[in-house]
Amino acid sequence: MKQIKKNVRINAPVARFYEYLTQPTNFLEIWPSMIEVTNVTRSADGSHSFDWVYKMAGMRFNGHSETASVSKNRSVETHTTKGIKNTFRWVFDSKDDTTEIHLQVEYELPIPLLGKLAESFLVKVNERECETLLHNLKERMEAPQLKAAPPLREKHP
């Protein structure tokens, strides 16, 4: 399993993040390589499941993710049960009207499909993807109005 750990401090209250990140359709606004989010179900506590289409190295991957655990305004963890195996852990550390977001991603590269030579390249691409995801989230949350900031898109091979 590969692992990525990233943090970002954002000038916005934690409740805003929690609500935003537990609505999977919002990923399309902030996640550069997320192409499609469908079949979303969401419970009042923020737990959710959804199908997704993601583009990596010019290839499209389909998957299904669902919540493994939620703690309102503290953390969200999702696992992929179909597609590229991964776990996303979002932990929120709130102080006044700012929030430190800790993102930890564990994932398996689809090496049989892409080949060992592509592995180190894809690890770097995925690191940049997480950085861009957090940058876009920061821009979105710090915008005066939630819809005001357009997401930053990176082109990936």
Backbone hydrogen bonds, N-H to C=O, Kabsch-Sander energy under -0.5 kcal/mol:
donor,donor_aa,acceptor,acceptor_aa,energy
2,K,107,Y,-3.4
4,I,105,V,-2.5
6,K,103,L,-2.6
8,V,101,I,-1.8
10,I,99,T,-2.8
12,A,10,I,-1.9
16,R,13,P,-1.0
17,F,13,P,-1.0
18,Y,14,V,-2.5
19,E,15,A,-2.0
20,Y,16,R,-1.9
21,L,17,F,-3.4
22,T,18,Y,-1.2
23,Q,20,Y,-1.2
26,N,23,Q,-2.5
27,F,24,P,-1.6
28,L,25,T,-1.0
29,E,26,N,-1.5
30,I,26,N,-0.9
30,I,27,F,-0.6
31,W,27,F,-2.8
34,M,31,W,-1.4
35,I,33,S,-0.7
35,I,53,V,-2.7
36,E,53,V,-1.6
38,T,51,D,-2.2
41,T,49,S,-2.4
43,S,47,S,-2.9
46,G,43,S,-1.9
49,S,41,T,-2.1
50,F,65,S,-2.4
51,D,38,T,-2.8
52,W,63,G,-2.4
53,V,36,E,-2.0
54,Y,61,F,-2.8
55,K,33,S,-2.3
56,M,54,Y,-0.5
56,M,59,M,-2.8
59,M,56,M,-2.2
61,F,54,Y,-3.1
63,G,52,W,-2.2
64,H,82,K,-2.6
65,S,50,F,-2.7
66,E,79,H,-2.5
67,T,48,H,-2.4
68,A,77,E,-3.3
69,S,77,E,-1.6
71,S,75,S,-2.5
74,R,71,S,-3.0
75,S,71,S,-2.3
76,V,90,W,-2.3
77,E,69,S,-2.7
78,T,88,F,-2.4
79,H,66,E,-2.7
80,T,86,N,-2.3
81,T,64,H,-2.7
81,T,79,H,-0.6
82,K,64,H,-1.4
85,K,83,G,-0.5
87,T,106,E,-2.4
88,F,78,T,-2.3
89,R,104,Q,-2.6
90,W,76,V,-3.1
90,W,88,F,-0.5
91,V,89,R,-0.5
91,V,102,H,-2.4
92,F,74,R,-3.1
93,D,100,E,-2.7
94,S,92,F,-0.6
95,K,98,T,-2.5
98,T,95,K,-2.2
99,T,10,I,-2.7
100,E,93,D,-3.0
101,I,8,V,-3.3
101,I,99,T,-0.6
102,H,91,V,-2.8
102,H,100,E,-0.5
103,L,6,K,-3.4
103,L,101,I,-0.6
104,Q,89,R,-2.3
104,Q,102,H,-0.5
105,V,4,I,-2.8
106,E,87,T,-2.3
107,Y,2,K,-2.2
108,E,85,K,-2.2
111,I,109,L,-2.4
113,L,110,P,-1.3
114,L,110,P,-1.7
115,G,111,I,-3.6
118,A,115,G,-0.9
119,E,116,K,-1.3
122,L,118,A,-2.7
123,V,119,E,-2.2
124,K,120,S,-1.6
125,V,121,F,-2.2
126,N,122,L,-2.6
127,E,123,V,-1.9
128,R,124,K,-2.2
129,E,125,V,-2.3
130,C,126,N,-2.0
131,E,127,E,-2.0
132,T,128,R,-2.7
133,L,129,E,-2.5
134,L,130,C,-2.3
135,H,131,E,-2.3
136,N,132,T,-2.9
137,L,133,L,-2.2
138,K,134,L,-2.6
139,E,135,H,-2.6
140,R,136,N,-2.5
141,M,137,L,-2.8
142,E,138,K,-2.4
143,A,139,E,-0.7
148,A,145,Q,-2.3
